[in-house]
Amino acid sequence: MNHTLRQELILCDPFSSANPKNERGGRWNRLHKLDTTDPDYGNVERQFIDGWRHLHKAKPRVKAIFKVISPPSFHMPYLQHRDRVLRDMRALMHQTDSPNEQLLFHGTNRVCSLGEDNTSTHLCQLPECHLCCIIRNSFDVKKCGTKNKFCRFGTGIYTTSVSSKADDYTRNVNGNTATRALLLNRVIVGNPKMRTRNAVNLLSPPPGCHSVIGEPGADLNYEETVVYNNDAIRPAFLIIYGEEVEISKPKPKLQTVIRTLFNTPLVT
């Protein structure tokens, strides 16, 4: 990839600080809060809601969505990796023009109150706040297993299309936060290896593949996608969500209310 092409990619990348569209009064912020009328807001919210598939977990309400804006040096390795995977895909599938780039969820620890309200938009410096570390530096495959010892498909970076599954790995260390935070990430899936059985010793995808996708069936209840290269993933959106969506229930009859209150039969 020559210098001119790299510059064009950076200037056009929707998550790059070099893109003029991401300037706000001559400045750029790491997190840009999306207006509810923004098409990105609607698309991300829809993916989050549609991806909530655990029937025993009440569907939450999206409170805010932030777009993650990062400097060119943050994105360039990802864009170069995407170009390499695209060339591989063309060799494998001949007529494809896609590296199979997907938006997938990842849940992690939040120690600070990032995204809690309109004033909490600055990344903290706490090393144990995995959320801020990922937004600042992206993912590191070496961190695999530090939070959850069981790694179903070996040492990799785990994502999923199921928002309710990613929510299982989201944790607020700070007890003062009333919301939860989830990352939606750009992931270069490329040519995936599909698996239904655990493979805990994997360090990379099989030859000719760029990722591993666990399919529901034998060992999994919900899909997960694993990449083994740090440059195959970048955080794209931060989703802040909270209380469950209210479902209107029919009002009980007066006699039922009285019976419940006094726990005595009514005289008829």
Backbone as numpy.savetxt, mean C-alpha at the origin, in Angstrom:
# Nx Ny Nz CAx CAy CAz Cx Cy Cz
19.95 3.13 -20.92 19.11 4.31 -20.92 19.99 5.56 -20.92
19.88 6.39 -21.97 20.75 7.56 -22.07 20.28 8.69 -21.17
21.13 9.71 -21.03 20.86 10.80 -20.11 19.58 11.56 -20.47
19.37 11.81 -21.75 18.18 12.57 -22.18 16.90 11.83 -21.83
16.90 10.52 -22.06 15.72 9.72 -21.74 15.47 9.69 -20.24
16.55 9.60 -19.46 16.39 9.62 -18.00 15.75 10.92 -17.54
16.21 12.03 -18.11 15.66 13.32 -17.73 14.18 13.43 -18.09
13.82 12.92 -19.26 12.42 12.96 -19.68 11.55 12.11 -18.76
12.05 10.95 -18.36 11.29 10.09 -17.47 11.04 10.76 -16.12
12.09 11.39 -15.58 11.98 12.05 -14.29 11.01 13.23 -14.34
11.09 14.00 -15.42 10.21 15.17 -15.55 8.75 14.76 -15.72
8.53 13.60 -16.31 7.16 13.15 -16.58 6.60 12.26 -15.47
7.46 11.73 -14.62 6.99 10.80 -13.60 6.02 11.51 -12.65
4.84 10.96 -12.45 3.82 11.66 -11.64 4.17 11.79 -10.16
5.18 11.06 -9.68 5.54 11.10 -8.26 6.89 11.78 -8.02
7.46 12.38 -9.07 8.76 13.02 -8.96 8.62 14.49 -8.60
9.49 14.96 -7.73 9.49 16.38 -7.37 9.93 17.26 -8.53
10.59 16.65 -9.54 11.02 17.41 -10.71 9.88 17.67 -11.68
8.79 16.96 -11.51 7.62 17.17 -12.36 6.97 18.50 -11.99
6.85 19.43 -12.94 6.27 20.75 -12.62 4.88 20.67 -11.98
4.14 19.61 -12.26 2.80 19.47 -11.70 2.81 19.28 -10.18
3.96 18.89 -9.64 4.04 18.65 -8.20 4.56 19.84 -7.42
4.79 20.96 -8.09 5.21 22.17 -7.40 4.01 22.85 -6.76
4.22 23.38 -5.58 3.19 24.13 -4.88 3.81 25.46 -4.44
3.58 26.51 -5.24 4.15 27.81 -4.92 5.66 27.82 -4.97
6.22 27.10 -5.95 7.67 27.05 -6.10 8.34 26.05 -5.17
7.55 25.31 -4.38 8.10 24.32 -3.45 7.41 22.98 -3.67
8.00 21.93 -3.10 7.33 20.64 -3.12 7.43 20.02 -1.73
6.40 19.32 -1.33 6.37 18.64 -0.04 6.35 17.14 -0.28
6.90 16.40 0.68 6.96 14.94 0.54 5.56 14.33 0.43
4.61 14.90 1.18 3.23 14.43 1.13 2.33 15.53 0.60
1.59 15.21 -0.44 0.63 16.16 -1.00 -0.77 15.60 -0.77
-1.55 16.30 0.06 -2.90 15.82 0.36 -3.80 16.03 -0.84
-4.47 14.96 -1.25 -5.34 15.01 -2.42 -6.72 15.52 -2.04
-7.26 16.36 -2.89 -8.64 16.79 -2.73 -9.56 15.64 -3.12
-10.72 15.57 -2.50 -11.65 14.48 -2.80 -12.14 14.49 -4.24
-11.98 15.63 -4.93 -12.39 15.73 -6.33 -11.28 15.29 -7.28
-10.08 15.06 -6.75 -8.95 14.63 -7.59 -9.20 13.20 -8.09
-9.01 12.95 -9.39 -9.21 11.59 -9.91 -8.39 10.53 -9.17
-7.15 10.89 -8.76 -6.33 9.94 -8.01 -7.00 9.55 -6.70
-7.64 10.51 -6.04 -8.33 10.22 -4.78 -9.42 9.16 -5.02
-10.24 9.39 -6.04 -11.32 8.45 -6.32 -10.81 7.07 -6.67
-9.74 7.00 -7.46 -9.20 5.70 -7.88 -8.61 4.94 -6.70
-7.85 5.65 -5.86 -7.21 5.00 -4.71 -8.27 4.57 -3.69
-9.24 5.44 -3.42 -10.30 5.09 -2.48 -11.06 3.86 -2.97
-11.36 3.81 -4.25 -12.10 2.68 -4.81 -11.30 1.39 -4.67
-9.98 1.47 -4.94 -9.15 0.27 -4.82 -9.09 -0.20 -3.37
-9.02 0.74 -2.44 -8.99 0.39 -1.02 -10.30 -0.29 -0.60
-11.42 0.27 -0.99 -12.72 -0.27 -0.59 -12.97 -1.62 -1.26
-12.68 -1.70 -2.58 -12.89 -2.96 -3.29 -11.96 -4.06 -2.78
-10.80 -3.66 -2.27 -9.82 -4.63 -1.79 -10.08 -5.11 -0.37
-11.09 -4.54 0.30 -11.42 -4.94 1.68 -12.29 -6.18 1.62
-11.68 -7.36 1.73 -12.37 -8.62 1.45 -12.58 -9.51 2.67
-12.03 -9.13 3.81 -12.25 -9.92 5.02 -13.67 -9.65 5.53
-14.51 -10.65 5.47 -15.92 -10.46 5.83 -16.10 -10.18 7.31
-15.17 -10.65 8.16 -15.32 -10.46 9.60 -14.79 -9.12 10.07
-14.19 -8.33 9.15 -13.65 -7.03 9.52 -14.55 -5.93 8.95
-15.05 -5.06 9.83 -15.93 -3.97 9.37 -15.18 -3.08 8.39
-15.85 -2.69 7.33 -15.23 -1.85 6.30 -15.05 -0.44 6.85
-13.81 0.10 6.85 -13.57 1.43 7.43 -13.86 2.54 6.44
-13.76 3.76 6.94 -13.97 4.94 6.12 -12.63 5.60 5.81
-12.40 5.96 4.56 -11.18 6.67 4.19 -11.28 8.11 4.67
-10.28 8.55 5.43 -10.27 9.91 5.99 -9.49 10.88 5.12
-8.36 10.41 4.57 -7.50 11.27 3.76 -6.59 10.40 2.91
-6.17 10.93 1.77 -5.20 10.26 0.90 -4.12 11.26 0.52
-2.87 10.86 0.72 -1.74 11.70 0.38 -0.94 11.06 -0.76
-0.50 11.87 -1.68 0.39 11.43 -2.75 1.83 11.61 -2.27
2.65 10.58 -2.45 4.04 10.63 -1.99 4.92 11.20 -3.11
5.50 12.37 -2.86 6.36 13.04 -3.83 7.82 12.91 -3.37
8.70 12.48 -4.27 10.09 12.23 -3.89 11.05 12.79 -4.94
12.30 13.03 -4.55 13.28 13.60 -5.49 13.66 12.61 -6.58
14.25 13.11 -7.67 14.64 12.23 -8.79 15.53 11.07 -8.38
16.45 11.30 -7.45 17.36 10.24 -7.03 16.61 9.07 -6.39
15.45 9.35 -5.84 14.61 8.33 -5.22 13.96 7.44 -6.28
13.57 8.05 -7.39 12.80 7.34 -8.43 13.66 6.72 -9.53
14.85 7.26 -9.77 15.62 6.83 -10.93 15.94 5.33 -10.92
16.38 4.74 -9.79 16.63 3.29 -9.80 15.38 2.48 -10.12
14.23 2.95 -9.65 12.97 2.27 -9.94 12.65 2.34 -11.43
12.80 3.52 -12.03 12.50 3.69 -13.45 13.45 2.88 -14.32
14.71 2.78 -13.92 15.67 1.98 -14.67 15.34 0.49 -14.55
14.93 0.07 -13.37 14.53 -1.32 -13.19 13.29 -1.62 -14.03
12.35 -0.68 -14.06 11.14 -0.86 -14.87 11.49 -1.02 -16.34
12.48 -0.26 -16.81 12.90 -0.36 -18.21 13.52 -1.72 -18.49
14.33 -2.24 -17.54 14.94 -3.56 -17.73 13.89 -4.66 -17.77
12.92 -4.56 -16.87 11.85 -5.57 -16.84 11.02 -5.50 -18.12
10.79 -4.30 -18.62 10.04 -4.16 -19.86 10.76 -4.85 -21.02
12.07 -4.69 -21.07 12.84 -5.37 -22.13 12.75 -6.89 -21.97
12.81 -7.37 -20.71 12.65 -8.81 -20.47 11.27 -9.29 -20.92
10.25 -8.51 -20.62 8.89 -8.90 -20.97 8.69 -8.93 -22.48
9.31 -8.00 -23.17 9.23 -8.00 -24.64 9.89 -9.24 -25.21
10.99 -9.66 -24.61 11.68 -10.87 -25.07 10.86 -12.12 -24.77
10.15 -12.10 -23.63 9.35 -13.26 -23.23 8.03 -13.34 -23.97
7.36 -12.17 -24.11 6.00 -12.14 -24.64 5.90 -11.42 -25.98
7.03 -10.91 -26.45 7.17 -10.31 -27.78 6.37 -9.02 -27.97
5.08 -9.05 -27.92 4.31 -7.87 -28.31 3.81 -7.04 -27.14
4.32 -7.27 -25.95 3.86 -6.50 -24.80 4.59 -5.16 -24.70
3.90 -4.16 -24.21 4.50 -2.85 -23.94 4.35 -2.50 -22.47
4.19 -3.51 -21.63 3.97 -3.28 -20.20 4.93 -4.11 -19.36
5.54 -3.48 -18.33 6.35 -4.24 -17.38 5.51 -4.85 -16.26
4.18 -4.79 -16.43 3.25 -5.29 -15.42 3.44 -4.53 -14.11
3.28 -3.22 -14.19 3.39 -2.35 -13.02 2.02 -2.28 -12.35
1.99 -2.53 -11.04 0.72 -2.56 -10.31 0.80 -1.68 -9.06
-0.37 -1.29 -8.57 -0.49 -0.59 -7.30 -0.96 -1.59 -6.25
-0.12 -1.81 -5.23 -0.40 -2.84 -4.23 -0.18 -2.29 -2.81
-0.88 -2.88 -1.84 -0.89 -2.38 -0.47 0.22 -3.00 0.38
0.64 -2.21 1.38 1.61 -2.69 2.38 1.29 -2.03 3.71
1.18 -2.84 4.76 0.92 -2.32 6.10 2.17 -2.41 6.96
2.38 -1.41 7.82 3.57 -1.39 8.65 3.32 -0.58 9.91
4.36 -0.42 10.76 4.24 0.32 12.02 4.25 1.83 11.79
3.43 2.54 12.55 3.48 4.00 12.61 3.66 4.39 14.08
4.78 5.05 14.36 5.07 5.48 15.73 4.57 6.91 15.96
4.66 7.75 14.94 4.25 9.15 15.05 2.77 9.29 14.70
2.35 10.50 14.44 0.94 10.75 14.08 0.83 11.24 12.64
1.71 10.78 11.78 1.71 11.20 10.38 0.34 10.97 9.74
-0.20 12.05 9.13 -1.48 11.94 8.44 -2.69 12.03 9.32
-2.49 12.13 10.63 -3.61 12.13 11.57 -4.54 13.33 11.35
-3.94 14.49 11.00 -4.73 15.67 10.69 -3.94 16.52 9.69
-4.48 17.67 9.36 -3.86 18.53 8.34 -2.51 19.08 8.75
-2.19 19.07 10.04 -0.91 19.59 10.50 0.15 18.51 10.62
-0.25 17.24 10.58 0.69 16.13 10.76 1.12 15.58 9.41
1.90 16.36 8.69 2.32 15.97 7.34 3.83 15.89 7.18
4.58 16.03 8.28 6.03 15.98 8.20 6.53 14.63 8.72
7.47 14.03 8.01 8.01 12.74 8.41 8.82 12.88 9.69
8.65 11.92 10.59 9.42 11.94 11.83 10.80 11.33 11.59
11.67 11.44 12.58 13.03 10.93 12.47 13.24 9.67 13.30
12.16 9.11 13.82 12.28 7.94 14.69 12.60 6.69 13.87
13.71 6.01 14.15 14.08 4.83 13.36 13.07 3.69 13.46
12.32 3.65 14.58 11.34 2.58 14.75 10.02 2.87 14.05
9.87 4.08 13.49 8.66 4.40 12.72 8.88 3.93 11.28
8.46 2.72 11.01 8.70 2.12 9.70 7.99 2.87 8.59
6.83 3.45 8.92 6.07 4.18 7.91 6.88 5.35 7.36
7.40 6.19 8.25 8.18 7.35 7.80 9.47 6.93 7.12
10.09 5.85 7.61 11.33 5.36 6.99 11.09 4.91 5.55
9.96 4.24 5.32 9.65 3.76 3.97 9.36 4.94 3.04
8.58 5.90 3.53 8.26 7.06 2.69 9.53 7.84 2.35
10.45 7.93 3.31 11.68 8.69 3.09 12.69 7.93 2.22
12.88 6.64 2.49 13.96 5.89 1.85 13.49 4.72 0.99
12.20 4.46 0.93 11.60 3.31 0.26 11.88 2.03 1.05
11.67 0.89 0.41 11.74 -0.40 1.07 13.16 -0.98 1.04
13.44 -1.83 2.01 14.74 -2.50 2.07 14.48 -3.97 2.34
14.85 -4.82 1.38 14.58 -6.25 1.51 15.31 -6.85 2.72
16.37 -6.20 3.18 17.12 -6.70 4.34 16.29 -6.62 5.62
15.25 -5.79 5.62 14.40 -5.66 6.80 13.36 -6.77 6.88
13.28 -7.60 5.87 12.30 -8.69 5.86 12.51 -9.60 7.08
11.45 -9.86 7.81 11.52 -10.75 8.96 11.79 -10.06 10.28
12.05 -8.76 10.26 12.31 -8.05 11.52 11.03 -7.85 12.32
9.90 -7.77 11.64 8.61 -7.59 12.33 7.85 -8.91 12.43
7.81 -9.65 11.35 7.12 -10.95 11.31 8.13 -12.02 10.88
8.41 -12.93 11.80 9.46 -13.92 11.55 9.11 -14.88 10.41
7.82 -15.19 10.27 7.42 -16.12 9.22 7.32 -15.39 7.89
8.13 -15.82 6.94 8.13 -15.21 5.60 7.75 -16.30 4.61
6.51 -16.28 4.19 5.93 -17.39 3.42 6.69 -17.69 2.13
7.17 -16.64 1.47 7.90 -16.83 0.23 9.33 -16.32 0.33
9.92 -16.50 1.49 11.33 -16.18 1.68 11.59 -14.71 1.96
12.82 -14.31 1.71 13.28 -12.96 2.03 12.94 -12.02 0.89
11.86 -11.28 1.05 11.40 -10.37 0.01 10.61 -9.22 0.60
10.03 -8.42 -0.26 9.18 -7.29 0.14 7.74 -7.68 -0.21
6.88 -7.71 0.79 5.55 -8.28 0.65 4.49 -7.19 0.44
3.65 -7.41 -0.55 2.53 -6.51 -0.84 1.31 -7.36 -1.17
0.16 -6.71 -1.31 -1.06 -7.43 -1.63 -2.08 -6.50 -2.28
-2.96 -7.08 -3.06 -4.08 -6.32 -3.62 -5.25 -6.24 -2.65
-5.14 -6.94 -1.53 -6.22 -7.03 -0.53 -5.92 -6.05 0.60
-6.63 -4.94 0.62 -6.35 -3.91 1.63 -6.61 -4.42 3.04
-7.61 -5.26 3.22 -7.91 -5.79 4.56 -6.82 -6.75 5.04
-6.11 -7.38 4.12 -4.97 -8.22 4.51 -3.79 -7.35 4.94
-3.51 -6.29 4.17 -2.43 -5.37 4.54 -2.73 -4.71 5.88
-4.01 -4.47 6.15 -4.41 -3.86 7.43 -4.00 -4.73 8.61
-3.92 -6.04 8.42 -3.49 -6.94 9.51 -2.07 -6.62 9.99
-1.27 -6.01 9.12 0.12 -5.73 9.46 0.33 -4.26 9.84
-0.76 -3.49 9.87 -0.69 -2.09 10.26 -0.82 -1.97 11.77
0.09 -1.19 12.38 0.07 -1.05 13.83 0.42 0.37 14.23
-0.40 0.94 15.10 -0.12 2.25 15.69 0.61 2.03 17.02
1.89 2.37 17.05 2.66 2.25 18.29 2.26 3.36 19.26
1.94 4.53 18.69 1.48 5.65 19.49 0.00 5.49 19.78
-0.34 5.35 21.05 -1.72 5.11 21.42 -2.63 6.31 21.26
-2.06 7.46 20.91 -2.87 8.67 20.79 -3.50 8.84 19.41
-3.14 7.98 18.46 -3.68 8.12 17.11 -5.02 7.40 17.00
-5.96 8.07 16.36 -7.31 7.52 16.23 -7.54 6.87 14.88
-6.60 7.04 13.95 -6.76 6.50 12.61 -5.69 5.43 12.35
-5.78 4.81 11.19 -4.78 3.84 10.76 -4.19 4.32 9.43
-3.01 3.82 9.11 -2.30 4.28 7.91 -1.83 3.08 7.09
-2.03 3.17 5.78 -1.67 2.09 4.86 -1.01 2.69 3.64
0.01 2.02 3.13 0.70 2.48 1.92 0.19 1.73 0.69
-0.04 2.48 -0.38 -0.32 1.91 -1.69 0.91 2.20 -2.55
1.51 1.15 -3.12 2.84 1.26 -3.72 2.86 0.88 -5.19
3.75 1.53 -5.92 4.03 1.09 -7.29 4.95 -0.12 -7.22
4.56 -1.19 -7.89 5.32 -2.44 -7.84 5.51 -2.96 -9.26
6.76 -3.26 -9.61 7.06 -3.88 -10.90 6.94 -5.39 -10.73
5.81 -5.94 -11.12 5.55 -7.36 -10.96 6.21 -8.17 -12.08
6.28 -7.58 -13.28 6.91 -8.27 -14.39 6.25 -9.61 -14.69
7.07 -10.62 -14.90 6.59 -11.98 -15.15 6.60 -12.72 -13.81
5.44 -12.94 -13.19 5.43 -13.53 -11.85 5.44 -15.06 -11.88
5.96 -15.64 -10.83 5.83 -17.07 -10.59 4.64 -17.27 -9.66
3.65 -18.01 -10.09 2.45 -18.24 -9.30 2.67 -19.45 -8.39
2.33 -19.28 -7.10 2.51 -20.37 -6.15 1.27 -20.48 -5.25
0.96 -21.71 -4.87 -0.11 -21.94 -3.90 0.45 -22.54 -2.61
1.73 -22.94 -2.63 2.38 -23.54 -1.47 3.50 -22.64 -0.96
3.78 -22.72 0.34 4.85 -21.94 0.94 6.21 -22.30 0.34
7.09 -21.30 0.31 8.47 -21.51 -0.16 9.36 -20.58 0.66
9.57 -20.91 1.93 10.17 -20.00 2.90 11.65 -19.74 2.66
12.29 -20.51 1.81 13.74 -20.36 1.60 14.10 -19.52 0.38
13.12 -18.96 -0.30 13.40 -18.17 -1.49 14.18 -16.91 -1.15
15.18 -16.60 -1.98 15.92 -15.34 -1.90 15.72 -14.50 -3.15
15.13 -15.11 -4.16 14.87 -14.43 -5.44 13.80 -15.22 -6.17
13.17 -14.61 -7.17 12.19 -15.37 -7.96 12.92 -16.38 -8.84
12.21 -17.38 -9.33 12.83 -18.37 -10.21 13.35 -17.71 -11.49
14.30 -18.35 -12.19 14.83 -17.80 -13.45 13.69 -17.49 -14.44
13.79 -16.33 -15.08 12.77 -15.93 -16.04 11.60 -15.21 -15.41
11.60 -15.09 -14.07 10.52 -14.41 -13.36 11.06 -13.19 -12.62
10.18 -12.27 -12.29 10.57 -11.04 -11.60 9.93 -10.91 -10.22
9.00 -11.79 -9.89 8.29 -11.71 -8.62 7.63 -13.06 -8.35
7.06 -13.17 -7.17 6.28 -14.36 -6.80 4.91 -13.90 -6.34
3.87 -14.52 -6.84 2.51 -14.23 -6.40 1.94 -15.47 -5.73
1.51 -15.29 -4.48 0.86 -16.37 -3.77 -0.63 -16.35 -4.05
-1.13 -17.43 -4.59 -2.55 -17.52 -4.94 -3.34 -18.18 -3.81
-4.54 -17.70 -3.54 -5.38 -18.34 -2.52 -5.63 -19.80 -2.90
-5.61 -20.65 -1.88 -5.83 -22.07 -2.14 -5.25 -22.90 -1.02
-4.14 -23.54 -1.31 -3.57 -24.50 -0.36 -3.08 -23.85 0.93
-2.17 -22.89 0.83 -1.55 -22.30 2.02 -1.96 -20.85 2.27
-2.71 -20.24 1.38 -3.09 -18.84 1.53 -4.60 -18.67 1.42
-5.10 -17.70 2.16 -6.50 -17.33 2.03 -6.69 -16.13 1.12
-5.63 -15.28 1.04 -5.70 -14.05 0.25 -4.38 -13.86 -0.49
-4.48 -13.22 -1.65 -3.32 -13.02 -2.53 -2.23 -12.18 -1.89
-0.97 -12.48 -2.19 0.13 -11.60 -1.85 1.19 -11.66 -2.94
1.85 -10.53 -3.16 2.86 -10.41 -4.21 4.18 -10.02 -3.56
5.25 -10.73 -3.93 6.56 -10.52 -3.32 7.58 -10.17 -4.40
8.34 -9.10 -4.15 9.48 -8.75 -5.01 10.74 -8.86 -4.16
11.87 -9.10 -4.82 13.12 -9.38 -4.10 14.20 -8.36 -4.42
13.81 -7.31 -5.10 14.73 -6.25 -5.50 14.19 -4.92 -4.97
15.03 -4.19 -4.23 14.59 -2.91 -3.67 14.08 -1.94 -4.73
14.63 -2.05 -5.93 14.26 -1.11 -7.00 12.95 -1.48 -7.68
12.31 -2.56 -7.24 11.05 -3.00 -7.86 9.83 -2.38 -7.21
10.04 -1.50 -6.22 8.89 -0.96 -5.48 9.19 0.44 -4.97
8.17 1.30 -4.99 8.26 2.64 -4.42 6.89 3.01 -3.82
6.87 3.65 -2.64 5.59 4.11 -2.08 4.98 5.19 -2.96
3.68 5.12 -3.17 2.99 6.07 -4.06 1.93 6.88 -3.34
1.13 6.23 -2.49 0.05 6.92 -1.78 0.01 6.46 -0.33
-0.33 7.39 0.55 -0.57 7.10 1.96 -2.06 7.25 2.20
-2.69 6.18 2.67 -4.12 6.18 2.93 -4.36 6.22 4.44
-5.12 7.21 4.88 -5.50 7.32 6.29 -6.96 6.94 6.41
-7.26 6.00 7.28 -8.64 5.53 7.40 -8.99 5.31 8.86
-10.29 5.27 9.13 -10.71 5.21 10.52 -11.94 4.39 10.76
-12.90 4.99 11.44 -14.04 4.21 11.92 -14.78 3.55 10.77
-15.50 2.49 11.13 -16.23 1.74 10.12 -17.36 2.57 9.53
-17.73 2.22 8.32 -18.85 2.88 7.66 -20.14 2.49 8.39
-20.92 3.49 8.72 -22.16 3.23 9.46 -23.20 2.58 8.55
-23.84 1.58 9.07 -24.92 0.90 8.35 -26.21 1.12 9.14
-27.18 1.74 8.49 -28.42 2.04 9.19 -29.16 0.77 9.55
-29.63 0.71 10.79 -30.36 -0.45 11.27 -31.80 -0.04 11.60
-32.76 -0.94 11.43 -34.15 -0.60 11.77 -34.30 -0.36 13.26
-35.08 0.64 13.62 -35.30 0.96 15.03 -36.14 -0.14 15.68
-35.75 -0.56 16.90 -36.55 -1.60 17.57 -37.91 -1.06 17.99
-38.86 -1.97 18.09 -40.19 -1.58 18.53 -40.17 -1.19 20.00
-41.12 -0.37 20.42 -41.15 0.14 21.78 -41.21 -0.99 22.80
-41.98 -2.02 22.54 -42.09 -3.12 23.48 -40.76 -3.84 23.66
-40.01 -3.96 22.56 -38.70 -4.60 22.62 -37.74 -3.79 23.49
-37.79 -2.46 23.35 -36.93 -1.59 24.16 -37.26 -1.75 25.64
-38.55 -1.72 25.98 -38.98 -1.83 27.37 -38.56 -3.18 27.95
-38.75 -4.25 27.17 -38.39 -5.60 27.64 -36.90 -5.70 27.90
-36.09 -5.06 27.02 -34.64 -5.09 27.19 -34.21 -4.32 28.43
-34.84 -3.18 28.65 -34.46 -2.33 29.79 -34.79 -2.98 31.12
-35.96 -3.59 31.21 -36.42 -4.08 32.51 -36.31 -5.60 32.63
-36.02 -6.26 31.51 -35.84 -7.71 31.52 -37.02 -8.43 32.19
-38.21 -7.91 31.94 -39.43 -8.53 32.51 -40.46 -8.65 31.41
-41.28 -9.69 31.47 -42.32 -9.83 30.45 -43.39 -8.77 30.58
-43.95 -8.39 29.45 -45.00 -7.38 29.45 -46.36 -8.06 29.64
-47.23 -7.39 30.39 -48.59 -7.92 30.60 -49.41 -7.64 29.36
-50.07 -8.65 28.87 -50.90 -8.47 27.68 -52.35 -8.65 28.04
